[in-house]
């Protein structure tokens, strides 16, 4: 097999994400010290004991992009001088026989040769009855509350009776300087703040598939809904009603208004949506002026010590910690939404802990209990799982769904501790494989709390659920390189974790250096973890690093042992999903570390092609690939923050995707399919 044509990758130039994105999405977290001050020891040095016990513990066998790049509303890849399976590079793997896309910096969504694409819905498109047509220069909060929100991230397609589906989408954050011309960061107007409140949250939109095509057309249906920063949420679980959650507006501590910075999520087996509240810290002001213990607790979550970027505290006192010190404690949870019932109140599950949830995804154990996995997306933070006390009820009735929505309110919350099986001297921070030729080891789940019982000395159960990071610190959890999306393979049950990057590892004084589970210092490109449990209820596991990302030509990369001259370059894995064949699909955030646009990749996790990573599509310049959905005959992705590059703004746009001409860039959902004789053909056929 000959390798696919390659393009030279530009030299790195500083960080991999535009500073303006960091400012709006996460409060510029990477320019501040990581808020984890602990010195938890890594267990990789205890090698002799680990090797002796190993058989017992085994669970089973950014560059600045040129604004003059190739522009366009869409694009397709070319296969260079190759043809057939050699160009496709899939070796006949079901679902992966497509011509890999070449890395690029186009202002377009680029898809494989022979595939088509179309916009499903864009920021500002109508969602609710009476929504006006989007007018960039004349936005109002009332209009935005009925329109598709900004910066779509996680997405799910839920079946309806007949041919239609419900598209459920998160709206992670707002980038005000890209939303309003003449925007003044120092002096935003109240209307601009209210527009942003309405642009956060989630959208539920009915879509119909155009016959003979993969196009999805939005419909104003009875299920359509907008969740915003003013939507009431019921707080549930063991911390509901806690004094730590009470405010002047809600003295009961049981009803919160709104959800924000919703990143990834998941679809439950009972047909609801889980969504993770991630970088909530950047929305609250004046934590540095509060008294202890509020001040130190807020610091552990990176809450702004002074004014915030958006200045919302000027228009609503709940964003000012001097006036409402507990309001921030009501964010940072996994929320659950029933898209089948547009009148239902969504909930915030305190039993899953409070941290920067990238996601929450569910497995069902043999006895019917459910297990939820979630990563805390920040440098040197932790990986968690929750095991329910009660068992899932089968069936699709509304009564069964209501009962199953209580499963995440009672159970045990755990945090992961990893052990490497190689001598510490063989983990030198360069990414060089140890003598056993792979990064691997064992691990355990450490209990933090169960119901009203705390397993963390010096902390009540309520404190564990509300200040989960502090509890995990005390428990001695393993510090990770930004654990993001977590998904279990529907074929094998193995759990896959995207670890995005951590440029502080082994670089900053006092910060942890490379470990076998996080084997590179100055980790720009991240890695994919593969975790095996006997059963979802197991408290022991085995782990391997499936991918160590970056330019395959670099010696510090690893693709499950597959020949590196045949794979696509990848940086900063973010979201993961599985297709019907069990192939893993990976979307990226910050591929600019390689000087290329972000994209969606696919890779077999088993068989002779294991590790043969292929680039399926790329998104426009400055954009991030989010929320992949991979169906038998359709792939959709959320294109987040197109054109969001330093020096750009609504007054100086550098992208005109998706509408072309001189238009403003708009976050959008895109559908991709392969035309067939009687409609879309199978993806990768």
C-alpha positions as CSV (number, residue, x, y, z in Angstrom):
1,X,0.0,0.0,0.0
2,X,1.4,3.4,-0.9
3,X,0.9,6.3,1.4
4,X,-1.6,9.1,0.6
5,X,-0.2,12.4,-0.8
6,X,0.9,14.7,2.0
7,X,1.2,18.4,2.4
8,X,4.0,19.9,4.4
9,X,2.8,21.1,7.8
10,X,3.8,24.7,8.8
11,X,6.1,25.3,11.7
12,X,4.4,26.0,15.0
13,X,4.0,29.5,16.1
14,X,2.9,29.9,19.7
15,X,-0.4,28.7,20.9
16,X,-2.9,26.6,18.9
17,X,-6.1,28.6,19.6
18,X,-6.8,32.3,18.9
19,X,-6.5,34.4,22.0
20,X,-9.9,35.9,21.3
21,X,-11.5,32.4,21.5
22,X,-9.8,31.8,24.9
23,X,-11.0,35.1,26.2
24,X,-14.7,34.5,25.4
25,X,-14.9,30.7,25.9
26,X,-12.9,30.0,29.0
27,X,-12.0,33.4,30.5
28,X,-8.5,33.2,29.0
29,X,-7.8,30.3,31.3
30,X,-4.5,29.3,29.5
31,X,-2.9,32.6,30.2
32,X,-3.5,32.1,33.9
33,X,-1.9,29.5,36.2
34,X,-3.9,26.3,36.2
35,X,-6.2,26.4,39.2
36,X,-5.1,23.0,40.5
37,X,-2.5,23.7,43.2
38,X,-2.2,20.2,44.5
39,X,0.9,18.0,44.5
40,X,-0.9,14.6,44.1
41,X,1.7,12.0,43.5
42,X,1.6,9.9,40.3
43,X,1.7,6.2,40.8
44,X,4.0,5.4,37.9
45,X,7.0,5.2,40.3
46,X,5.6,2.2,42.2
47,X,6.4,0.0,39.2
48,X,7.6,-3.2,41.1
49,X,4.4,-3.4,43.1
50,X,2.3,-2.7,40.0
51,X,3.9,-5.4,38.0
52,X,3.5,-8.0,40.8
53,X,-0.2,-7.1,41.1
54,X,-0.8,-6.6,37.4
55,X,-2.4,-10.0,36.6
56,X,-4.8,-9.5,39.4
57,X,-5.8,-6.0,38.4
58,X,-6.2,-6.8,34.7
59,X,-9.8,-6.2,33.7
60,X,-9.6,-8.4,30.6
61,X,-7.2,-9.7,28.2
62,X,-1.7,28.7,17.0
63,X,-0.4,29.4,13.9
64,X,-1.8,32.6,12.3
65,X,-3.8,31.6,9.2
66,X,-3.3,33.7,6.0
67,X,-6.6,35.6,5.4
68,X,-5.9,35.2,1.6
69,X,-6.3,31.4,1.7
70,X,-8.4,29.5,-0.8
71,X,-11.9,30.9,-0.2
72,X,-15.2,29.1,-0.9
73,X,-18.5,28.0,0.6
74,X,-17.7,24.3,0.2
75,X,-15.1,22.0,-1.1
76,X,-14.2,18.5,-1.9
77,X,-10.9,16.6,-1.5
78,X,-8.8,15.1,-4.2
79,X,-7.1,11.8,-4.1
80,X,-3.9,12.9,-5.8
81,X,-2.3,10.3,-8.0
82,X,-3.9,7.3,-6.3
83,X,-7.1,5.4,-6.9
84,X,-9.2,2.7,-5.3
85,X,-8.5,1.4,-1.8
86,X,-4.9,2.8,-1.8
87,X,-6.2,6.4,-2.0
88,X,-8.9,5.6,0.5
89,X,-6.4,4.0,2.9
90,X,-9.1,2.1,4.6
91,X,-8.0,-1.4,3.6
92,X,-11.7,-2.2,3.0
93,X,-12.7,-1.3,6.6
94,X,-16.6,-1.0,6.6
95,X,-17.6,2.6,7.0
96,X,-14.2,4.0,6.2
97,X,-13.8,3.5,2.4
98,X,-13.7,7.2,1.5
99,X,-10.9,9.4,0.0
100,X,-9.2,11.0,2.9
101,X,-9.3,14.8,2.8
102,X,-6.0,16.6,2.8
103,X,-5.2,19.1,5.6
104,X,-5.8,22.7,4.4
105,X,-6.6,26.3,5.5
106,X,-9.6,26.9,3.2
107,X,-12.5,29.1,4.2
108,X,-14.8,26.2,3.5
109,X,-16.1,22.8,4.8
110,X,-14.1,20.4,2.7
111,X,-15.5,16.8,2.3
112,X,-14.3,13.7,0.5
113,X,-14.5,13.3,-3.3
114,X,-18.0,12.1,-4.2
115,X,-19.7,13.5,-1.1
116,X,-22.1,16.4,-0.8
117,X,-22.9,18.9,1.9
118,X,-25.5,21.4,2.9
119,X,-26.2,23.8,5.8
120,X,-28.9,22.6,8.2
121,X,-29.3,25.7,10.3
122,X,-27.3,28.8,11.2
123,X,-27.0,31.2,14.0
124,X,-30.1,33.4,13.9
125,X,-32.3,31.1,11.8
126,X,-35.9,30.8,13.1
127,X,-36.6,28.1,15.7
128,X,-39.9,29.2,17.3
129,X,-43.1,30.6,15.7
130,X,-42.9,34.3,15.0
131,X,-39.2,34.4,14.9
132,X,-38.1,37.2,12.5
133,X,-35.6,36.7,9.7
134,X,-32.0,37.1,11.0
135,X,-30.7,40.7,10.7
136,X,-27.1,41.0,11.8
137,X,-27.2,44.8,12.1
138,X,-30.5,44.9,14.0
139,X,-30.5,42.2,16.5
140,X,-32.7,42.1,19.6
141,X,-32.9,39.9,22.6
142,X,-36.6,39.1,21.8
143,X,-35.7,37.9,18.4
144,X,-32.7,35.9,19.5
145,X,-34.8,34.0,22.1
146,X,-36.8,32.6,19.1
147,X,-33.8,32.0,16.9
148,X,-31.0,29.4,16.7
149,X,-28.3,30.4,19.2
150,X,-24.6,31.1,18.8
151,X,-21.6,28.8,18.8
152,X,-23.3,25.4,18.4
153,X,-21.3,22.5,20.0
154,X,-22.9,19.2,20.9
155,X,-25.7,17.9,18.7
156,X,-28.0,14.9,18.6
157,X,-30.7,13.7,16.2
158,X,-33.6,12.1,18.0
159,X,-36.2,10.1,15.9
160,X,-39.8,11.2,15.7
161,X,-42.7,9.2,14.4
162,X,-42.5,9.2,10.6
163,X,-39.5,10.5,8.8
164,X,-38.7,13.6,10.8
165,X,-36.1,14.0,13.6
166,X,-35.4,16.4,16.4
167,X,-32.1,18.2,16.2
168,X,-30.9,19.1,19.7
169,X,-27.9,21.5,19.9
170,X,-25.9,23.1,22.6
171,X,-24.9,26.8,22.3
172,X,-21.6,26.9,24.2
173,X,-20.7,30.6,24.5
174,X,-21.0,34.0,22.8
175,X,-18.2,36.0,21.1
176,X,-19.6,39.5,21.4
177,X,-16.9,41.2,19.2
178,X,-18.0,38.9,16.4
179,X,-21.7,39.4,17.0
180,X,-21.9,43.2,17.0
181,X,-20.3,45.8,14.8
182,X,-18.7,48.6,16.8
183,X,-18.8,46.5,20.0
184,X,-17.1,48.0,23.0
185,X,-15.6,45.4,25.4
186,X,-15.3,48.1,28.1
187,X,-18.9,49.4,27.6
188,X,-21.4,46.8,26.3
189,X,-25.0,47.8,26.3
190,X,-27.7,46.0,28.3
191,X,-29.4,44.9,25.1
192,X,-26.2,43.3,23.9
193,X,-25.9,41.4,27.2
194,X,-29.5,40.2,26.9
195,X,-29.0,39.1,23.3
196,X,-26.0,37.1,24.6
197,X,-28.2,35.6,27.4
198,X,-30.6,34.5,24.7
199,X,-27.9,33.1,22.4
200,X,-26.6,30.7,25.1
201,X,-28.3,27.4,26.1
202,X,-29.8,24.9,23.7
203,X,-32.1,24.7,20.7
204,X,-34.5,21.9,19.9
205,X,-35.5,22.0,16.2
206,X,-37.6,19.5,14.1
207,X,-35.9,18.7,10.8
208,X,-37.2,16.7,7.8
209,X,-34.9,15.0,5.3
210,X,-35.4,16.1,1.7
211,X,-36.3,13.0,-0.3
212,X,-33.5,11.6,-2.4
213,X,-30.9,13.7,-0.6
214,X,-29.1,14.0,2.7
215,X,-30.3,17.6,3.2
216,X,-32.1,18.3,6.5
217,X,-34.7,21.1,6.4
218,X,-35.7,22.8,9.7
219,X,-39.4,22.8,10.5
220,X,-41.4,24.9,13.0
221,X,-42.8,22.0,14.9
222,X,-44.5,21.5,18.2
223,X,-41.4,20.2,19.8
224,X,-39.3,23.2,18.9
225,X,-37.8,25.0,21.9
226,X,-35.1,27.4,23.0
227,X,-33.4,27.1,26.4
228,X,-31.6,30.3,27.4
229,X,-30.1,32.0,30.4
230,X,-33.6,32.8,31.7
231,X,-35.1,29.3,31.5
232,X,-35.9,27.8,34.9
233,X,-34.0,24.6,35.8
234,X,-34.9,22.3,38.7
235,X,-31.9,21.4,40.9
236,X,-32.0,17.8,41.8
237,X,-29.9,15.3,43.7
238,X,-28.2,15.3,47.1
239,X,-27.1,18.9,47.1
240,X,-30.5,20.3,46.1
241,X,-31.7,22.7,48.8
242,X,-28.2,23.0,50.3
243,X,-27.3,26.3,51.9
244,X,-24.4,26.4,49.4
245,X,-27.0,26.8,46.6
246,X,-29.4,29.3,48.1
247,X,-29.6,32.9,46.8
248,X,-31.8,35.9,47.4
249,X,-33.8,35.1,44.3
250,X,-34.1,31.4,45.3
251,X,-34.0,30.9,49.1
252,X,-34.9,27.3,48.5
253,X,-31.7,26.4,46.6
254,X,-33.8,24.3,44.2
255,X,-34.5,26.5,41.1
256,X,-31.8,28.0,38.9
257,X,-32.2,30.3,36.0
258,X,-30.5,29.3,32.8
259,X,-27.5,27.2,31.6
260,X,-24.3,28.4,30.0
261,X,-21.1,27.3,28.4
262,X,-22.8,24.0,27.4
263,X,-20.1,22.0,25.7
264,X,-20.5,18.3,24.8
265,X,-23.2,16.0,26.0
266,X,-24.9,12.7,25.3
267,X,-28.1,10.9,24.5
268,X,-29.4,8.7,27.3
269,X,-30.8,5.1,26.7
270,X,-34.2,6.5,27.8
271,X,-34.3,9.2,25.1
272,X,-33.2,12.4,26.9
273,X,-30.3,14.8,26.4
274,X,-27.4,15.3,28.8
275,X,-25.4,18.5,28.4
276,X,-22.3,19.6,30.3
277,X,-21.9,23.1,31.8
278,X,-18.2,23.6,31.2
279,X,-16.3,27.0,31.5
280,X,-18.9,28.7,33.7
281,X,-16.1,30.4,35.7
282,X,-15.6,33.2,33.3
283,X,-19.1,34.7,33.8
284,X,-18.8,35.7,37.5
285,X,-17.1,38.8,38.8
286,X,-15.2,40.0,41.9
287,X,-14.3,36.6,43.4
288,X,-11.1,38.1,44.6
289,X,-13.0,40.5,46.9
290,X,-15.0,37.9,48.7
291,X,-14.3,36.5,52.1
292,X,-13.1,33.0,52.9
293,X,-13.9,30.2,52.3
294,X,-15.8,31.6,49.2
295,X,-12.6,33.2,47.8
296,X,-10.5,30.1,47.8
297,X,-13.3,27.8,46.6
298,X,-13.9,30.2,43.7
299,X,-10.1,30.3,43.0
300,X,-10.1,26.5,42.6
301,X,-12.5,26.9,39.8
302,X,-10.7,29.8,38.2
303,X,-13.5,32.4,38.8
304,X,-12.5,35.9,37.8
305,X,-11.1,37.9,40.6
306,X,-12.2,41.2,39.2
307,X,-14.5,42.3,36.3
308,X,-15.5,39.8,33.7
309,X,-14.9,39.9,29.9
310,X,-18.6,40.4,29.1
311,X,-19.5,42.7,32.1
312,X,-22.8,41.0,32.7
313,X,-22.4,41.9,36.4
314,X,-23.4,45.4,35.4
315,X,-26.9,44.3,34.4
316,X,-27.7,41.4,36.8
317,X,-26.4,41.2,40.3
318,X,-26.3,37.4,40.2
319,X,-23.1,37.6,38.2
320,X,-21.4,39.6,41.0
321,X,-20.0,37.4,43.7
322,X,-19.9,40.3,46.2
323,X,-23.7,40.5,45.9
324,X,-24.6,36.8,45.3
325,X,-21.7,34.6,46.4
326,X,-23.7,31.4,45.9
327,X,-25.0,31.9,42.4
328,X,-21.9,30.6,40.8
329,X,-22.4,27.3,42.8
330,X,-25.5,26.7,40.7
331,X,-23.5,26.2,37.5
332,X,-21.0,23.6,36.5
333,X,-23.4,20.6,36.4
334,X,-24.7,18.0,34.0
335,X,-28.2,19.1,32.8
336,X,-30.9,16.8,31.5
337,X,-33.5,17.8,29.0
338,X,-36.5,15.8,27.7
339,X,-36.9,16.9,24.0
340,X,-40.0,14.9,23.7
341,X,-41.9,17.2,26.2
342,X,-41.5,20.9,25.3
343,X,-43.3,21.9,28.5
344,X,-41.0,20.0,30.8
345,X,-38.5,21.7,33.1
346,X,-34.9,20.7,32.5
347,X,-32.9,19.6,35.5
348,X,-29.3,20.0,36.9
349,X,-28.0,16.8,38.5
350,X,-25.8,17.6,41.5
351,X,-25.0,13.9,42.1
352,X,-22.6,14.0,39.1
353,X,-20.5,16.7,40.8
354,X,-19.7,20.2,39.9
355,X,-16.7,20.9,37.7
356,X,-16.1,21.9,34.1
357,X,-18.1,19.1,32.6
358,X,-17.1,18.5,28.9
359,X,-19.8,15.8,28.7
360,X,-21.7,13.0,30.3
361,X,-22.3,9.7,28.5
362,X,-24.1,6.6,29.7
363,X,-23.5,2.9,29.8
364,X,-26.0,0.4,31.2
365,X,-24.6,-2.4,33.4
366,X,-25.8,-6.0,33.2
367,X,-28.0,-5.5,36.3
368,X,-29.7,-2.4,34.9
369,X,-27.8,0.3,36.8
370,X,-26.4,3.1,34.7
371,X,-22.9,4.6,34.7
372,X,-22.1,8.1,33.5
373,X,-18.6,9.2,32.5
374,X,-17.4,12.8,32.5
375,X,-14.2,14.7,32.0
376,X,-13.2,18.0,33.7
377,X,-11.8,20.0,30.8
378,X,-8.9,21.9,32.2
379,X,-5.2,21.4,32.5
380,X,-4.3,19.0,35.3
381,X,-7.9,18.1,36.1
382,X,-9.6,14.7,36.5
383,X,-11.7,12.0,35.0
384,X,-15.0,10.9,36.8
385,X,-17.7,8.3,36.7
386,X,-21.0,8.0,38.5
387,X,-22.8,4.7,39.2
388,X,-26.6,4.9,39.9
389,X,-28.2,3.3,42.9
390,X,-31.3,2.3,41.0
391,X,-31.9,0.4,37.8
392,X,-33.2,1.6,34.5
393,X,-36.8,0.9,33.5
394,X,-37.2,-0.4,29.9
395,X,-39.7,1.1,27.5
396,X,-40.4,4.4,25.7
397,X,-43.4,5.6,27.7
398,X,-43.3,9.0,29.3
399,X,-43.7,7.4,32.7
400,X,-40.6,5.3,32.2
401,X,-38.7,8.3,30.9
402,X,-39.7,10.4,33.9
403,X,-38.5,7.7,36.3
404,X,-35.2,7.1,34.4
405,X,-34.5,10.9,34.6
406,X,-34.2,10.3,38.4
407,X,-31.4,7.7,38.0
408,X,-28.7,10.3,38.0
409,X,-29.8,11.7,41.4
410,X,-28.8,8.7,43.6
411,X,-25.6,6.8,43.4
412,X,-21.9,7.0,43.9
413,X,-19.5,9.5,42.4
414,X,-15.9,8.3,41.7
415,X,-12.7,9.9,40.4
416,X,-9.9,8.1,38.5
417,X,-6.4,7.2,39.7
418,X,-4.0,5.9,37.0
419,X,-0.9,3.8,37.4
420,X,1.7,3.2,34.7
421,X,3.5,-0.1,34.3
422,X,6.9,1.3,33.0
423,X,9.8,2.5,35.1
424,X,9.7,6.3,35.6
425,X,13.1,6.6,34.0
426,X,11.5,5.4,30.7
427,X,9.0,8.3,30.7
428,X,11.2,11.2,29.8
429,X,8.6,13.7,28.5
430,X,9.6,13.3,24.8
431,X,6.9,10.9,23.9
432,X,9.4,8.1,23.3
433,X,7.7,4.7,23.9
434,X,8.9,2.7,26.9
435,X,10.6,-0.6,26.5
436,X,7.3,-2.5,26.3
437,X,6.4,-0.4,23.2
438,X,3.2,1.2,24.5
439,X,1.9,3.5,27.2
440,X,-0.3,1.4,29.4
441,X,-1.1,0.5,32.9
442,X,-4.0,0.0,35.4
443,X,-6.2,2.2,37.5
444,X,-8.9,2.4,40.0
445,X,-12.0,4.4,40.7
446,X,-11.9,6.2,44.1
447,X,-15.3,6.9,45.7
448,X,-16.0,10.6,46.7
449,X,-19.6,10.5,47.9
450,X,-22.7,8.4,47.8
451,X,-26.0,10.1,48.7
452,X,-25.5,11.9,51.9
453,X,-22.3,10.1,52.8
454,X,-18.9,11.6,52.1
455,X,-15.8,9.5,51.6
456,X,-13.5,12.5,51.7
457,X,-12.2,13.4,55.2
458,X,-13.1,17.0,56.2
459,X,-15.8,17.5,53.6
460,X,-19.5,16.9,53.9
461,X,-21.4,15.2,51.1
462,X,-22.9,18.5,50.0
463,X,-19.4,20.0,49.9
464,X,-18.2,17.1,47.7
465,X,-20.9,17.6,45.2
466,X,-20.6,21.4,45.0
467,X,-16.8,21.6,45.3
468,X,-15.9,18.4,43.6
469,X,-12.5,19.5,42.5
470,X,-11.5,20.0,46.1
471,X,-12.8,16.6,47.0
472,X,-10.8,15.0,44.1
473,X,-7.7,16.8,45.2
474,X,-8.0,15.3,48.7
475,X,-8.7,11.8,47.2
476,X,-5.4,11.9,45.3
477,X,-6.8,11.7,41.8
478,X,-4.5,11.6,38.8
479,X,-4.0,15.0,37.0
480,X,-4.8,14.7,33.3
481,X,-4.2,16.7,30.1
482,X,-7.6,18.3,29.7
483,X,-10.0,15.3,29.7
484,X,-12.8,16.1,27.3
485,X,-15.4,13.8,25.6
486,X,-15.8,10.3,26.9
487,X,-17.6,7.5,25.0
488,X,-18.0,3.8,25.3
489,X,-17.8,1.7,22.2
490,X,-21.2,0.0,21.6
491,X,-19.3,-3.0,20.1
492,X,-16.7,-3.7,22.7
493,X,-17.6,-1.7,25.8
494,X,-14.1,-0.1,25.9
495,X,-14.2,3.5,27.0
496,X,-12.4,6.2,24.9
497,X,-11.4,9.5,26.4
498,X,-10.2,12.6,24.4
499,X,-7.4,14.4,26.2
500,X,-7.0,17.6,24.3
501,X,-3.6,19.1,25.3
502,X,-1.6,20.6,28.1
503,X,1.2,22.9,27.2
504,X,2.0,23.5,30.9
505,X,3.0,19.9,31.7
506,X,6.6,19.7,32.6
507,X,7.2,23.3,31.6
508,X,6.0,25.5,34.4
509,X,7.8,25.4,37.8
510,X,5.9,23.4,40.4
511,X,3.7,21.7,37.8
512,X,3.7,17.9,37.2
513,X,6.0,16.6,34.5
514,X,5.2,13.8,32.1
515,X,3.7,10.5,33.4
516,X,2.9,7.4,31.5
517,X,-0.8,8.3,31.2
518,X,0.3,11.9,30.0
519,X,3.7,11.1,28.4
520,X,4.7,14.4,26.8
521,X,5.9,17.6,28.3
522,X,4.6,20.7,26.6
523,X,1.8,18.6,25.2
524,X,0.5,20.6,22.3
525,X,-1.5,17.9,20.5
526,X,-3.1,15.6,23.1
527,X,-3.9,11.9,23.0
528,X,-6.8,9.4,23.1
529,X,-7.1,7.1,26.0
530,X,-8.6,3.5,25.7
531,X,-9.9,2.2,29.0
532,X,-11.1,-1.4,29.6
533,X,-13.4,-2.5,32.5
534,X,-14.7,-6.0,33.2
535,X,-18.0,-4.4,33.7
536,X,-19.2,-0.8,33.9
537,X,-19.5,-1.3,37.7
538,X,-15.9,-2.3,38.0
539,X,-13.6,-0.3,40.3
540,X,-10.5,-1.5,38.5
541,X,-9.5,-1.0,34.9
542,X,-6.7,-1.4,32.4
543,X,-5.7,1.4,30.1
544,X,-3.7,2.1,27.0
545,X,-3.0,5.2,25.0
546,X,-4.7,4.5,21.6
547,X,-3.4,7.6,19.8
548,X,-0.7,10.1,20.7
549,X,-1.6,12.9,18.4
550,X,0.4,15.3,16.2
551,X,2.3,15.3,12.9
552,X,2.9,11.6,12.1
553,X,6.4,12.5,10.9
554,X,7.3,13.5,14.4
555,X,8.8,10.8,16.7
556,X,6.6,11.6,19.6
557,X,3.4,10.5,17.9
558,X,1.8,7.0,18.0
559,X,-1.2,5.6,16.1
560,X,-1.9,2.3,17.9
561,X,1.2,0.8,16.2
562,X,-0.2,1.5,12.6
563,X,2.4,2.7,10.1
564,X,2.6,6.4,10.6
565,X,3.3,7.3,6.9
566,X,-0.2,6.2,6.1
567,X,-2.2,8.3,8.6
568,X,-3.5,11.8,8.7
569,X,-2.1,14.5,11.1
570,X,-4.3,15.4,14.0
571,X,-4.1,17.8,17.0
572,X,-6.2,18.5,20.0
573,X,-8.9,15.8,20.0
574,X,-12.1,17.1,21.5
575,X,-15.4,15.2,20.7
576,X,-15.7,11.5,20.0
577,X,-18.4,9.3,18.5
578,X,-18.9,5.8,17.1
579,X,-20.5,4.7,13.9
580,X,-22.5,1.5,13.4
581,X,-19.4,-0.5,12.7
582,X,-17.6,0.5,15.9
583,X,-15.2,2.9,14.2
584,X,-14.2,5.9,16.3
585,X,-14.8,9.4,15.0
586,X,-12.9,12.3,16.4
587,X,-13.4,16.0,16.1
588,X,-10.7,18.5,16.8
589,X,-10.3,21.9,18.5
590,X,-7.1,23.8,18.0
591,X,-5.5,21.9,15.0
592,X,-3.9,25.3,14.4
593,X,-1.0,23.9,16.5
594,X,-0.2,22.0,13.2
595,X,-1.0,25.0,11.0
596,X,-4.2,23.4,9.6
597,X,-7.9,23.8,10.0
598,X,-9.8,21.6,12.5
599,X,-11.5,18.5,11.2
600,X,-13.4,15.3,11.7
601,X,-11.4,12.0,11.6
602,X,-12.3,8.4,11.6
603,X,-10.2,5.4,12.8
604,X,-10.8,1.7,13.3
605,X,-10.2,0.6,16.9
606,X,-9.9,-3.2,16.1
607,X,-8.6,-5.4,13.4
608,X,-5.6,-5.0,11.1
609,X,-6.4,-1.3,10.3
610,X,-6.5,-0.4,14.0
611,X,-4.9,3.1,14.3
612,X,-5.3,4.0,10.6
613,X,-6.6,7.5,11.2
614,X,-8.3,9.2,8.2
615,X,-9.4,12.8,7.8
616,X,-13.0,12.9,6.7
617,X,-13.7,16.6,6.6
618,X,-12.3,20.0,7.6
619,X,-14.1,23.2,8.7
620,X,-13.4,26.8,7.7
621,X,-10.5,28.9,8.9
622,X,-10.8,29.9,12.6
623,X,-13.5,27.4,13.2
624,X,-13.7,24.3,15.5
625,X,-15.3,21.0,14.6
626,X,-17.9,20.0,17.2
627,X,-20.7,17.6,18.0
628,X,-20.3,14.9,15.3
629,X,-23.3,12.7,14.6
630,X,-22.4,9.6,12.4
631,X,-25.4,7.8,11.1
632,X,-25.5,5.0,8.5
633,X,-26.2,7.5,5.6
634,X,-25.5,10.9,7.1
635,X,-22.8,12.8,9.0
636,X,-23.4,16.1,10.7
637,X,-21.0,18.4,12.5
638,X,-21.4,21.7,14.3
639,X,-19.1,24.4,12.9
640,X,-18.3,26.6,15.9
641,X,-16.7,30.2,15.8
642,X,-15.8,30.4,12.1
643,X,-13.4,33.2,11.4
644,X,-12.6,33.6,15.1
645,X,-8.9,34.6,14.6
646,X,-6.9,37.3,16.5
647,X,-7.3,40.7,14.8
648,X,-10.6,39.8,13.3
649,X,-14.0,41.0,14.4
650,X,-17.5,41.8,13.1
651,X,-15.9,45.0,11.8
652,X,-13.0,43.1,10.2
653,X,-14.3,39.6,9.3
654,X,-11.7,37.2,7.8
655,X,-14.3,34.4,7.1
656,X,-17.5,34.7,5.1
657,X,-18.7,31.2,5.6
658,X,-21.3,29.9,5.2
659,X,-23.1,32.6,3.1
660,X,-20.2,33.9,1.1
661,X,-19.7,37.3,-0.5
662,X,-19.1,40.0,2.2
663,X,-21.4,38.3,4.8
664,X,-20.5,37.8,8.4
665,X,-19.4,34.3,9.5
666,X,-22.2,32.4,11.3
667,X,-21.8,29.2,13.4
668,X,-23.8,26.5,11.7
669,X,-24.7,22.8,11.6
670,X,-23.6,21.0,8.4
671,X,-24.9,17.8,6.9
672,X,-22.7,15.6,4.7
673,X,-23.7,12.6,2.7
674,X,-22.8,10.4,-0.3
675,X,-25.3,10.5,-3.1
676,X,-26.6,7.1,-4.3
677,X,-29.0,5.9,-7.0
678,X,-32.1,6.2,-4.9
679,X,-30.9,8.6,-2.1
680,X,-27.9,8.8,0.2
681,X,-25.6,5.8,0.1
682,X,-23.9,4.4,3.2
683,X,-21.2,6.5,4.6
684,X,-17.8,5.1,3.8
685,X,-19.2,2.5,1.3
